[in-house]
Amino acid sequence: MNCGACTPMTPVTFPNRSVKPRLNSPSIALARTEISIWNSRICIRKIFPECQEKFIKIIGLQEAYDPQMRTPPITPAALEPLLPRAPQAGGLLEKAHDLRTEAARLSGACQNGLNAVLAKLLPPMNAYYSNQIEGEHASPLEIARALTGDFSPDEDKARRQQLAVAHMEAERWLQASSLATADLYSAPVVWSIGPHIFRPLGRDGGPLSEAGALRTCDVAVGRHIAPGWQSLDAMLQCWAEVYGGVRRGELQIVAVAAAHHRLVWMHPFADGNGRVARLHTWAVLRSLDLAPGLWSPLRGLARSGGRYGQRLGDADQLRLDELDGPGPLSERMLVAWIDFFLDVCLEELRFMQRMLHRQEMLDRLKALLAHEEQVGGQRGLRMEALRPLHYLFATQAAIPRGAFGAMTGLGERTATTLIGKLLEAGLLQSDSPRGLVRFGVPMDALRFLLPNLWPEAEAAWVEPHR
């Protein structure tokens, strides 16, 4: 929803993070009453527009009735439970421990150099998938062209390209900021993500979108009625204090998932809340040192077949019964959302372990070079490059060209020619005409070297050669 006339709110000043807000029972009871009145009033207006005043009087909500449908402010207690209680969190903490173990295994299997290879691949993939969830994605080829400044003459396609570039820039900004986990939860940082994702990129110098601006009006998103905008300062402060104050390892991972839903539930921005929440979640996971730069949760969320949106929506539900947690929102649905999110992260980590397995990469390199020879060797790539290419992948080293040539077993001139062909194909990378060479993953080799990592990009780069 776009507020149109929305203007940014004044940033709040946070008290000491070490003091966690304690939401007492009267506050939670009040929040339940506020939400019930608020949802009942809205449902009545939607279902019985012609007789809303009569029905509101019948059920005793006359004081809550507002003909202009302004959502009443509610207290931060409406966010409860912010985290599951200990008995309900047991299985989640075990899964979070597994996630940390798998991340350590992935980090241990990869040298630092591989991050440089994936650093060129994962940001456009993240931009593609996060925008795809919103139905506003540019194609992989369009994203690649946008990175060279080549924008489509079609206005809508150009806007989608700009959204992708802005998402990548926002990702780089968060990575360069190197903020601690607690600081990433601060309201000023969260508020800054929106303008970065939707920063001015228009050809006329105007804003790319009004999305990313903090809302100053009330909104409904599907079945979910977001809290009144007047409530956002206090709610964001509570959100930041609780999640930024979590210190235990596994609980921090559980908190990432819980915070993702509660941020989307608050809907603090005029638009773009999902993209802000996903990029914030990506940044917090990165700050927890969970194999940063080697995998992405955004791919898994987008490829979940709609379960991402379903689980998020389920967690919007009010408390189902007296056993369903201490707060006005459903604890069971929050647990189900967190469990789903952790499963997605585990699947992505294990997928990347398979992709970056050394023996499997040797087999894939062999298949790639065999394919090149079968199609007539038009690009001059030869099987003799297998051993040195795999060596560069396994070690993530940068070596002199002479050393690479010697490993091929070819004569000096033939080896030099082969190195030139590998550089043209992108399987080798170098910073200068005579500089050291290192392993590369060109987009047209993605289907061989990292199959199914980004299927849409694989198809896009294969199609032009058919």
C-alpha positions as CSV (number, residue, x, y, z in Angstrom):
1,M,0.0,0.0,0.0
2,N,1.3,3.4,-0.9
3,C,0.4,6.3,1.5
4,G,1.1,9.0,-1.0
5,A,1.4,11.8,1.4
6,C,3.4,9.9,3.9
7,T,6.4,11.7,5.5
8,P,9.2,10.2,7.5
9,M,8.7,10.0,11.3
10,T,11.2,11.5,13.7
11,P,13.8,8.9,14.8
12,V,13.4,7.7,18.3
13,T,16.2,7.8,20.9
14,F,16.8,4.4,22.5
15,P,17.5,3.8,26.2
16,N,20.3,1.4,27.3
17,R,19.9,-1.9,25.4
18,S,20.8,-3.9,28.5
19,V,17.4,-3.1,30.0
20,K,14.8,-5.3,28.3
21,P,11.2,-4.1,28.4
22,R,9.0,-6.3,30.5
23,L,5.4,-6.4,29.2
24,N,3.1,-7.2,32.2
25,S,-0.1,-9.0,32.1
26,P,-2.4,-6.0,32.2
27,S,-0.5,-4.6,29.1
28,I,-1.0,-7.8,27.2
29,A,-4.6,-8.1,28.2
30,L,-5.1,-4.5,27.0
31,A,-3.3,-5.3,23.7
32,R,-5.6,-8.3,23.2
33,T,-8.7,-6.1,23.7
34,E,-7.3,-3.4,21.4
35,I,-6.6,-5.9,18.6
36,S,-10.0,-7.6,19.0
37,I,-11.9,-4.3,18.8
38,W,-9.7,-3.0,16.0
39,N,-10.2,-6.2,13.8
40,S,-13.9,-6.5,14.6
41,R,-14.5,-2.9,13.6
42,I,-12.6,-3.3,10.3
43,C,-14.4,-6.6,9.5
44,I,-17.8,-5.1,10.2
45,R,-17.0,-2.2,7.9
46,K,-15.9,-4.6,5.1
47,I,-18.7,-7.1,5.4
48,F,-21.6,-4.8,6.4
49,P,-20.8,-1.4,4.8
50,E,-24.4,-0.4,4.6
51,C,-25.2,-1.0,8.3
52,Q,-21.9,-0.7,10.0
53,E,-23.2,1.8,12.7
54,K,-26.0,-0.5,13.7
55,F,-23.8,-3.6,14.1
56,I,-21.2,-1.6,16.0
57,K,-23.8,-0.5,18.5
58,I,-25.2,-4.1,18.8
59,I,-21.8,-5.5,19.8
60,G,-20.8,-2.6,22.0
61,L,-18.0,-1.0,20.0
62,Q,-19.6,2.4,19.7
63,E,-16.6,4.1,21.3
64,A,-14.2,2.4,18.8
65,Y,-16.2,3.4,15.7
66,D,-14.5,5.9,13.4
67,P,-16.2,6.6,10.0
68,Q,-12.8,7.4,8.5
69,M,-11.5,4.0,9.5
70,R,-8.4,5.2,11.3
71,T,-6.6,2.4,13.0
72,P,-6.3,3.1,16.7
73,P,-2.8,3.2,18.3
74,I,-1.9,0.1,20.2
75,T,0.7,-0.7,22.7
76,P,4.0,-2.6,22.1
77,A,2.5,-5.5,24.1
78,A,0.6,-6.2,20.8
79,L,3.8,-7.7,19.5
80,E,3.9,-10.4,22.2
81,P,5.2,-13.1,22.1
82,L,8.3,-11.6,20.6
83,L,10.1,-14.9,21.3
84,P,8.7,-18.4,22.1
85,R,8.8,-19.5,25.7
86,A,11.5,-22.0,26.7
87,P,9.4,-25.2,26.4
88,Q,8.2,-24.3,22.9
89,A,11.7,-23.1,21.8
90,G,13.5,-26.4,22.6
91,G,13.2,-27.9,19.1
92,L,14.0,-24.5,17.5
93,L,17.2,-24.1,19.5
94,E,18.3,-27.6,18.4
95,K,17.6,-26.7,14.8
96,A,19.5,-23.4,15.3
97,H,22.4,-25.4,16.6
98,D,22.4,-27.5,13.5
99,L,22.3,-24.4,11.4
100,R,25.4,-23.1,13.2
101,T,27.2,-26.4,12.7
102,E,26.4,-26.6,9.0
103,A,27.6,-23.0,8.5
104,A,30.9,-23.8,10.3
105,R,31.2,-26.9,8.0
106,L,30.6,-24.8,4.9
107,S,33.1,-22.1,6.1
108,G,35.7,-24.7,6.9
109,A,35.5,-26.3,3.5
110,C,36.0,-23.0,1.6
111,Q,38.9,-20.7,1.5
112,N,38.4,-16.9,1.6
113,G,39.0,-16.6,-2.1
114,L,35.8,-18.3,-3.0
115,N,33.9,-15.4,-1.4
116,A,35.3,-13.2,-4.1
117,V,33.8,-15.5,-6.8
118,L,30.4,-15.7,-5.1
119,A,30.5,-12.0,-4.3
120,K,29.8,-11.3,-8.0
121,L,27.1,-13.9,-8.3
122,L,25.0,-13.7,-5.1
123,P,24.1,-10.0,-5.0
124,P,22.3,-10.0,-8.4
125,M,20.7,-13.4,-7.4
126,N,19.5,-11.9,-4.1
127,A,18.1,-8.9,-5.9
128,Y,16.3,-11.1,-8.4
129,Y,14.7,-13.4,-5.8
130,S,13.7,-10.7,-3.3
131,N,12.0,-8.7,-6.0
132,Q,10.5,-11.8,-7.5
133,I,8.6,-12.4,-4.3
134,E,7.0,-9.0,-4.9
135,G,6.4,-9.7,-8.6
136,E,8.8,-6.8,-9.6
137,H,11.8,-8.7,-10.8
138,A,14.0,-8.0,-13.8
139,S,15.3,-11.0,-15.7
140,P,18.9,-12.1,-15.0
141,L,19.9,-10.8,-18.4
142,E,18.3,-7.5,-17.8
143,I,20.1,-7.2,-14.4
144,A,23.4,-8.0,-16.1
145,R,22.8,-5.3,-18.7
146,A,21.7,-2.8,-15.9
147,L,25.1,-3.3,-14.2
148,T,26.8,-2.0,-17.3
149,G,24.4,1.0,-17.5
150,D,22.3,-0.5,-20.2
151,F,18.6,0.1,-19.2
152,S,15.6,-0.9,-21.2
153,P,13.7,1.7,-23.2
154,D,10.6,0.1,-21.7
155,E,9.7,2.2,-18.7
156,D,8.5,-0.8,-16.5
157,K,11.5,-3.0,-17.4
158,A,13.9,-0.1,-16.7
159,R,12.2,0.5,-13.3
160,R,12.6,-3.2,-12.4
161,Q,16.3,-3.0,-13.5
162,Q,16.7,0.0,-11.2
163,L,15.2,-1.9,-8.3
164,A,17.6,-4.7,-8.8
165,V,20.6,-2.4,-8.9
166,A,19.4,-0.5,-5.9
167,H,19.0,-3.7,-3.9
168,M,22.6,-4.7,-4.7
169,E,23.8,-1.3,-3.7
170,A,21.9,-1.6,-0.4
171,E,23.5,-5.0,0.2
172,R,27.0,-3.6,-0.4
173,W,26.2,-0.7,2.0
174,L,25.1,-3.0,4.8
175,Q,28.2,-5.2,4.2
176,A,30.5,-2.3,4.3
177,S,28.9,-0.9,7.5
178,S,30.2,-4.0,9.4
179,L,27.6,-3.2,12.2
180,A,27.3,-5.5,15.2
181,T,24.2,-7.6,15.5
182,A,22.6,-5.4,18.2
183,D,23.2,-2.2,16.1
184,L,21.5,-3.8,13.1
185,Y,18.3,-4.0,15.1
186,S,18.4,-0.3,15.9
187,A,15.5,1.7,14.4
188,P,17.7,4.2,12.6
189,V,19.5,1.4,10.8
190,V,16.2,-0.4,9.9
191,W,14.7,2.9,8.7
192,S,17.8,3.5,6.5
193,I,17.4,0.2,4.6
194,G,14.2,1.3,2.9
195,P,15.6,4.5,1.3
196,H,18.7,2.5,0.2
197,I,16.6,-0.1,-1.5
198,F,14.5,2.5,-3.2
199,R,17.1,5.2,-3.6
200,P,16.8,7.7,-6.4
201,L,17.8,6.0,-9.6
202,G,15.4,7.6,-12.1
203,R,16.8,9.0,-15.3
204,D,15.3,12.4,-14.5
205,G,16.9,12.4,-11.0
206,G,13.6,11.9,-9.3
207,P,12.9,9.2,-6.7
208,L,12.6,5.7,-8.0
209,S,9.7,4.9,-5.8
210,E,7.8,6.3,-2.8
211,A,8.3,2.9,-1.2
212,G,10.8,2.8,1.6
213,A,9.4,5.9,3.2
214,L,8.1,5.5,6.7
215,R,4.3,5.6,6.7
216,T,2.2,8.3,8.4
217,C,-1.2,6.7,7.5
218,D,-3.0,3.4,8.2
219,V,-2.8,0.5,5.9
220,A,-4.2,-3.0,5.3
221,V,-2.3,-5.7,3.5
222,G,-4.6,-8.6,2.5
223,R,-6.2,-9.8,5.6
224,H,-3.7,-8.1,7.9
225,I,-4.5,-4.7,9.3
226,A,-1.2,-3.1,10.3
227,P,-1.0,-1.2,13.6
228,G,-1.8,2.5,13.5
229,W,1.1,4.5,12.4
230,Q,1.1,6.5,15.6
231,S,2.1,3.2,17.4
232,L,5.2,2.6,15.3
233,D,7.7,4.6,17.4
234,A,7.0,2.7,20.6
235,M,6.6,-0.7,18.8
236,L,9.9,-0.3,16.9
237,Q,11.7,0.7,20.1
238,C,10.4,-2.5,21.8
239,W,11.3,-4.6,18.8
240,A,14.8,-3.2,18.7
241,E,15.4,-3.6,22.5
242,V,14.2,-7.2,22.7
243,Y,15.9,-8.6,19.6
244,G,19.0,-6.5,19.9
245,G,19.4,-7.6,23.5
246,V,19.5,-11.3,22.7
247,R,23.0,-12.6,23.5
248,R,22.9,-16.4,23.4
249,G,24.2,-18.0,20.3
250,E,21.3,-20.3,19.2
251,L,18.7,-18.0,20.6
252,Q,20.1,-15.2,18.4
253,I,19.3,-17.3,15.3
254,V,15.8,-18.0,16.5
255,A,15.5,-14.2,17.2
256,V,16.4,-13.5,13.5
257,A,13.4,-15.4,12.3
258,A,11.0,-14.0,14.9
259,A,12.2,-10.4,14.2
260,H,11.6,-10.9,10.5
261,H,7.9,-11.6,11.0
262,R,7.3,-9.0,13.7
263,L,8.9,-6.3,11.4
264,V,6.7,-7.3,8.5
265,W,3.7,-7.4,10.9
266,M,4.3,-3.8,12.0
267,H,4.5,-2.7,8.4
268,P,6.5,0.4,9.2
269,F,7.1,1.6,5.6
270,A,4.6,2.9,3.1
271,D,5.7,0.0,0.8
272,G,8.6,-2.3,0.4
273,N,8.3,-3.9,3.9
274,G,9.1,-7.4,2.7
275,R,12.2,-6.4,0.9
276,V,13.4,-4.4,3.8
277,A,12.8,-7.3,6.2
278,R,14.5,-9.8,3.9
279,L,17.6,-7.6,3.5
280,H,17.7,-6.9,7.2
281,T,17.5,-10.6,7.9
282,W,20.3,-11.3,5.4
283,A,22.5,-8.7,7.2
284,V,21.8,-10.0,10.7
285,L,22.6,-13.6,9.7
286,R,25.8,-12.3,8.1
287,S,26.7,-10.5,11.4
288,L,26.3,-13.8,13.3
289,D,29.2,-15.2,11.2
290,L,27.2,-18.0,9.7
291,A,29.4,-18.6,6.6
292,P,28.9,-15.1,5.3
293,G,29.1,-14.6,1.6
294,L,28.8,-18.3,0.8
295,W,25.0,-18.8,0.8
296,S,21.8,-16.8,0.8
297,P,18.4,-17.3,2.6
298,L,16.7,-15.1,0.0
299,R,17.0,-17.8,-2.6
300,G,15.3,-20.4,-0.3
301,L,12.5,-18.0,0.7
302,A,11.7,-17.2,-2.9
303,R,11.9,-20.8,-4.0
304,S,9.7,-22.2,-1.2
305,G,6.7,-22.5,-3.5
306,G,4.5,-19.9,-1.7
307,R,5.1,-21.4,1.8
308,Y,7.1,-18.2,2.7
309,G,4.1,-16.0,2.4
310,Q,1.8,-18.6,3.9
311,R,3.8,-19.0,7.0
312,L,4.2,-15.3,7.4
313,G,0.5,-14.9,7.1
314,D,-0.2,-17.7,9.6
315,A,2.0,-16.0,12.2
316,D,-0.3,-12.9,11.9
317,Q,-3.0,-14.8,13.7
318,L,-4.3,-13.9,17.1
319,R,-3.9,-16.3,20.0
320,L,-5.8,-19.5,19.2
321,D,-6.7,-20.6,22.7
322,E,-5.7,-20.2,26.4
323,L,-2.7,-22.5,25.9
324,D,-1.4,-20.5,22.9
325,G,1.2,-18.4,24.6
326,P,1.1,-15.3,26.9
327,G,0.6,-12.6,24.3
328,P,-2.2,-11.5,21.9
329,L,-0.6,-13.1,18.9
330,S,-0.3,-16.9,18.3
331,E,2.8,-18.4,19.8
332,R,2.1,-21.7,17.9
333,M,2.1,-19.9,14.6
334,L,5.2,-18.0,15.5
335,V,7.0,-21.3,16.3
336,A,5.8,-22.7,13.0
337,W,7.1,-19.7,11.1
338,I,10.5,-19.9,12.8
339,D,10.7,-23.6,12.2
340,F,10.0,-23.1,8.5
341,F,12.6,-20.3,8.3
342,L,15.3,-22.4,10.0
343,D,14.5,-25.3,7.6
344,V,15.0,-23.0,4.6
345,C,18.4,-21.8,6.0
346,L,19.5,-25.4,6.6
347,E,18.5,-26.4,3.1
348,E,20.4,-23.5,1.6
349,L,23.6,-24.3,3.6
350,R,23.5,-27.9,2.7
351,F,22.9,-27.1,-1.0
352,M,25.9,-24.8,-1.1
353,Q,28.0,-27.5,0.6
354,R,27.2,-29.8,-2.3
355,M,27.8,-27.1,-4.8
356,L,31.3,-26.3,-3.4
357,H,32.3,-29.9,-2.7
358,R,35.8,-30.4,-4.3
359,Q,35.3,-33.8,-5.9
360,E,31.9,-32.8,-7.3
361,M,33.4,-29.6,-8.7
362,L,36.1,-31.8,-10.4
363,D,33.3,-33.8,-12.1
364,R,31.5,-30.7,-13.2
365,L,34.6,-29.1,-14.6
366,K,35.3,-32.3,-16.6
367,A,31.7,-32.2,-17.9
368,L,32.1,-28.6,-18.9
369,L,35.3,-29.1,-20.8
370,A,34.0,-32.3,-22.4
371,H,31.0,-30.3,-23.6
372,E,33.2,-27.6,-25.1
373,E,35.1,-30.3,-27.0
374,Q,31.9,-32.0,-28.2
375,V,30.6,-28.8,-29.7
376,G,33.6,-28.4,-31.9
377,G,36.0,-26.6,-29.6
378,Q,34.8,-23.2,-30.9
379,R,36.1,-21.3,-27.9
380,G,39.4,-23.2,-27.8
381,L,38.8,-24.7,-24.3
382,R,40.7,-28.0,-23.8
383,M,40.5,-30.8,-21.3
384,E,44.2,-30.1,-20.3
385,A,42.8,-27.1,-18.3
386,L,41.0,-29.5,-15.9
387,R,43.8,-30.0,-13.4
388,P,44.9,-26.4,-13.0
389,L,41.3,-25.1,-12.9
390,H,40.4,-27.6,-10.2
391,Y,43.6,-26.7,-8.3
392,L,42.5,-23.0,-8.4
393,F,39.0,-23.9,-7.2
394,A,40.3,-26.1,-4.4
395,T,42.9,-23.7,-3.1
396,Q,41.3,-20.4,-4.1
397,A,44.8,-19.2,-4.9
398,A,46.0,-16.8,-7.5
399,I,49.0,-18.1,-9.3
400,P,51.4,-17.0,-12.1
401,R,50.4,-17.7,-15.6
402,G,53.5,-19.8,-16.1
403,A,52.6,-22.0,-13.2
404,F,49.1,-22.5,-14.6
405,G,50.5,-23.3,-18.0
406,A,53.0,-25.9,-16.6
407,M,50.1,-27.7,-14.9
408,T,48.4,-28.2,-18.2
409,G,51.3,-30.3,-19.6
410,L,51.1,-28.3,-22.8
411,G,53.9,-26.5,-24.6
412,E,54.5,-22.9,-23.6
413,R,52.9,-21.3,-26.6
414,T,49.9,-23.7,-26.6
415,A,49.4,-23.2,-22.9
416,T,49.6,-19.4,-23.3
417,T,46.9,-19.6,-26.0
418,L,44.7,-21.8,-23.7
419,I,45.1,-19.3,-20.8
420,G,43.9,-16.5,-23.1
421,K,40.9,-18.6,-24.1
422,L,40.1,-19.4,-20.5
423,L,40.3,-15.7,-19.6
424,E,38.0,-14.8,-22.5
425,A,35.5,-17.5,-21.3
426,G,35.6,-16.2,-17.7
427,L,36.8,-19.4,-16.2
428,L,40.0,-17.6,-15.3
429,Q,40.1,-14.1,-13.9
430,S,43.0,-11.6,-13.7
431,D,43.5,-8.0,-12.6
432,S,46.0,-7.2,-15.4
433,P,47.2,-8.4,-18.8
434,R,50.1,-10.3,-17.2
435,G,48.8,-10.6,-13.7
436,L,48.1,-13.7,-11.6
437,V,45.1,-15.8,-12.6
438,R,42.4,-17.2,-10.3
439,F,39.2,-19.3,-10.6
440,G,36.1,-17.8,-12.1
441,V,32.5,-18.8,-12.6
442,P,31.0,-17.1,-15.8
443,M,27.3,-16.9,-16.1
444,D,27.2,-19.1,-19.2
445,A,29.0,-21.9,-17.2
446,L,26.7,-21.7,-14.2
447,R,24.6,-24.7,-15.3
448,F,27.7,-26.8,-15.3
449,L,29.6,-25.5,-12.3
450,L,26.8,-24.5,-9.9
451,P,23.7,-26.2,-11.3
452,N,20.4,-25.1,-9.9
453,L,21.9,-22.3,-7.9
454,W,20.1,-19.8,-10.1
455,P,18.1,-21.8,-12.6
456,E,16.5,-18.7,-14.2
457,A,20.0,-17.3,-15.0
458,E,21.1,-20.7,-16.4
459,A,18.2,-20.7,-18.8
460,A,18.8,-17.0,-19.7
461,W,22.4,-17.6,-20.7
462,V,21.7,-20.9,-22.6
463,E,18.8,-19.5,-24.7
464,P,20.9,-17.1,-26.8
465,H,23.2,-19.9,-27.9
466,R,20.4,-22.3,-29.0
